[in-house]
Amino acid sequence: MDEKEKAQIEEEARHDVADRDRRSAAIRRYLWVSERRAIEENEKDVAPEPTPGPGT
């Protein structure tokens, strides 16, 4: 393998790593947003504390 082939392989590897990093960042953002949305929905669904009635 000559230097030109080696440089080409290294460049392709760098592009692959950069592409994977961009995808993983997008996936992390997606998961974070969906988790926040689920937390907000759960907080809205929490039943209010029952108030004591006249008999208690």
N, CA, C and O atoms as a DFTB+ gen file, in Angstrom:
224 C
 N C O
     1  1       0.863      -1.172       0.000
     2  2       0.000       0.000       0.000
     3  2       0.909       1.235       0.000
     4  3       1.776       1.395       0.860
     5  1       0.687       2.077      -0.965
     6  2       1.514       3.280      -1.033
     7  2       0.888       4.405      -0.200
     8  3      -0.213       4.262       0.332
     9  1       1.594       5.497      -0.100
    10  2       1.166       6.620       0.743
    11  2      -0.151       7.235       0.268
    12  3      -0.961       7.675       1.083
    13  1      -0.361       7.264      -1.039
    14  2      -1.588       7.858      -1.583
    15  2      -2.804       7.033      -1.167
    16  3      -3.822       7.591      -0.758
    17  1      -2.702       5.715      -1.271
    18  2      -3.804       4.847      -0.860
    19  2      -4.055       4.972       0.641
    20  3      -5.200       5.036       1.089
    21  1      -2.982       5.006       1.398
    22  2      -3.100       5.128       2.849
    23  2      -3.790       6.435       3.229
    24  3      -4.651       6.446       4.108
    25  1      -3.424       7.526       2.582
    26  2      -4.042       8.827       2.855
    27  2      -5.521       8.812       2.488
    28  3      -6.342       9.390       3.200
    29  1      -5.865       8.158       1.388
    30  2      -7.262       8.080       0.964
    31  2      -8.084       7.280       1.975
    32  3      -9.198       7.675       2.316
    33  1      -7.546       6.168       2.450
    34  2      -8.247       5.349       3.440
    35  2      -8.435       6.130       4.739
    36  3      -9.508       6.083       5.342
    37  1      -7.407       6.841       5.168
    38  2      -7.510       7.645       6.388
    39  2      -8.550       8.750       6.237
    40  3      -9.293       9.034       7.177
    41  1      -8.607       9.369       5.069
    42  2      -9.597      10.424       4.829
    43  2     -11.013       9.853       4.878
    44  3     -11.904      10.456       5.476
    45  1     -11.224       8.700       4.256
    46  2     -12.543       8.068       4.295
    47  2     -12.924       7.711       5.732
    48  3     -14.077       7.873       6.134
    49  1     -11.958       7.230       6.493
    50  2     -12.227       6.888       7.890
    51  2     -12.614       8.129       8.684
    52  3     -13.532       8.079       9.502
    53  1     -11.919       9.247       8.451
    54  2     -12.265      10.493       9.146
    55  2     -13.674      10.949       8.791
    56  3     -14.417      11.405       9.660
    57  1     -14.046      10.828       7.515
    58  2     -15.397      11.210       7.094
    59  2     -16.442      10.314       7.756
    60  3     -17.490      10.793       8.191
    61  1     -16.158       9.016       7.833
    62  2     -17.096       8.097       8.476
    63  2     -17.287       8.439       9.950
    64  3     -18.410       8.443      10.452
    65  1     -16.196       8.724      10.632
    66  2     -16.277       9.067      12.052
    67  2     -17.053      10.366      12.238
    68  3     -17.888      10.460      13.138
    69  1     -16.794      11.355      11.412
    70  2     -17.505      12.636      11.514
    71  2     -18.989      12.445      11.242
    72  3     -19.826      13.045      11.916
    73  1     -19.320      11.618      10.265
    74  2     -20.724      11.363       9.939
    75  2     -21.423      10.670      11.101
    76  3     -22.545      11.035      11.453
    77  1     -20.777       9.680      11.699
    78  2     -21.359       8.988      12.852
    79  2     -21.541       9.948      14.013
    80  3     -22.543       9.873      14.724
    81  1     -20.600      10.841      14.217
    82  2     -20.699      11.798      15.316
    83  2     -21.883      12.732      15.117
    84  3     -22.596      13.040      16.072
    85  1     -22.100      13.186      13.886
    86  2     -23.252      14.056      13.609
    87  2     -24.555      13.313      13.864
    88  3     -25.485      13.873      14.445
    89  1     -24.628      12.064      13.437
    90  2     -25.853      11.287      13.656
    91  2     -26.094      11.060      15.134
    92  3     -27.225      11.184      15.603
    93  1     -25.051      10.729      15.874
    94  2     -25.237      10.457      17.298
    95  2     -25.655      11.732      18.032
    96  3     -26.430      11.661      18.986
    97  1     -25.160      12.887      17.609
    98  2     -25.581      14.144      18.230
    99  2     -27.058      14.397      17.948
   100  3     -27.791      14.842      18.831
   101  1     -27.494      14.121      16.734
   102  2     -28.905      14.309      16.389
   103  2     -29.780      13.345      17.175
   104  3     -30.864      13.714      17.628
   105  1     -29.319      12.125      17.337
   106  2     -30.086      11.140      18.097
   107  2     -30.169      11.558      19.561
   108  3     -31.226      11.448      20.183
   109  1     -29.045      12.041      20.114
   110  2     -29.070      12.514      21.507
   111  2     -30.068      13.640      21.679
   112  3     -30.824      13.642      22.651
   113  1     -30.094      14.614      20.748
   114  2     -31.061      15.717      20.836
   115  2     -32.487      15.196      20.750
   116  3     -33.352      15.633      21.508
   117  1     -32.741      14.263      19.833
   118  2     -34.080      13.700      19.673
   119  2     -34.523      13.008      20.962
   120  3     -35.643      13.219      21.427
   121  1     -33.652      12.188      21.535
   122  2     -34.005      11.477      22.760
   123  2     -34.220      12.446      23.915
   124  3     -35.128      12.249      24.723
   125  1     -33.399      13.489      24.005
   126  2     -33.550      14.459      25.078
   127  2     -34.890      15.181      24.961
   128  3     -35.597      15.357      25.954
   129  1     -35.236      15.597      23.742
   130  2     -36.501      16.312      23.531
   131  2     -37.679      15.401      23.845
   132  3     -38.629      15.829      24.501
   133  1     -37.633      14.158      23.390
   134  2     -38.750      13.252      23.653
   135  2     -38.857      12.943      25.145
   136  3     -39.964      12.792      25.662
   137  1     -37.733      12.847      25.840
   138  2     -37.765      12.616      27.280
   139  2     -38.365      13.819      28.000
   140  3     -39.195      13.656      28.894
   141  1     -37.949      15.031      27.612
   142  2     -38.512      16.237      28.232
   143  2     -40.017      16.321      27.989
   144  3     -40.775      16.686      28.887
   145  1     -40.449      15.981      26.771
   146  2     -41.873      16.019      26.447
   147  2     -42.641      15.023      27.317
   148  3     -43.723      15.341      27.811
   149  1     -42.096      13.831      27.508
   150  2     -42.750      12.826      28.343
   151  2     -42.819      13.295      29.793
   152  3     -43.832      13.090      30.462
   153  1     -41.760      13.920      30.281
   154  2     -41.757      14.425      31.655
   155  2     -42.819      15.502      31.819
   156  3     -43.552      15.498      32.808
   157  1     -42.913      16.420      30.867
   158  2     -43.914      17.489      30.950
   159  2     -45.326      16.923      30.911
   160  3     -46.198      17.388      31.644
   161  1     -45.563      15.914      30.055
   162  2     -46.889      15.301      29.994
   163  2     -47.219      14.606      31.308
   164  3     -48.353      14.682      31.780
   165  1     -46.244      13.933      31.899
   166  2     -46.487      13.257      33.177
   167  2     -46.761      14.258      34.284
   168  3     -47.592      14.000      35.154
   169  1     -46.082      15.386      34.267
   170  2     -46.317      16.396      35.294
   171  2     -47.720      16.981      35.165
   172  3     -48.336      17.324      36.175
   173  1     -48.229      17.100      33.958
   174  2     -49.586      17.614      33.758
   175  2     -50.627      16.603      34.213
   176  3     -51.719      16.983      34.637
   177  1     -50.294      15.303      34.127
   178  2     -51.247      14.253      34.469
   179  2     -51.309      13.958      35.964
   180  3     -52.134      13.150      36.390
   181  1     -50.468      14.586      36.762
   182  2     -50.449      14.320      38.196
   183  2     -51.748      14.830      38.798
   184  3     -52.150      15.970      38.566
   185  1     -52.403      13.964      39.580
   186  2     -53.668      14.342      40.211
   187  2     -53.387      15.319      41.348
   188  3     -52.394      15.169      42.059
   189  1     -54.247      16.313      41.525
   190  2     -54.039      17.257      42.627
   191  2     -54.263      16.566      43.975
   192  3     -54.965      15.559      44.062
   193  1     -53.664      17.117      44.999
   194  2     -53.836      16.569      46.344
   195  2     -55.314      16.659      46.733
   196  3     -55.951      17.692      46.527
   197  1     -55.852      15.584      47.290
   198  2     -57.265      15.655      47.699
   199  2     -57.427      16.612      48.884
   200  3     -56.627      16.618      49.820
   201  1     -58.465      17.401      48.813
   202  2     -58.737      18.330      49.914
   203  2     -59.619      17.618      50.929
   204  3     -60.497      16.840      50.558
   205  1     -59.390      17.880      52.182
   206  2     -60.221      17.216      53.200
   207  2     -61.677      17.664      53.071
   208  3     -61.980      18.849      52.930
   209  1     -62.550      16.685      53.123
   210  2     -63.980      16.981      53.013
   211  2     -64.548      17.443      54.344
   212  3     -63.831      17.477      55.344
   213  1     -65.819      17.798      54.369
   214  2     -66.425      18.301      55.604
   215  2     -66.509      17.231      56.694
   216  3     -66.618      17.576      57.871
   217  1     -66.461      15.947      56.339
   218  2     -66.600      14.896      57.346
   219  2     -65.289      14.476      57.970
   220  3     -65.296      13.616      58.850
   221  1     -64.158      15.039      57.562
   222  2     -62.887      14.582      58.136
   223  2     -62.277      15.571      59.059
   224  3     -61.207      15.320      59.613
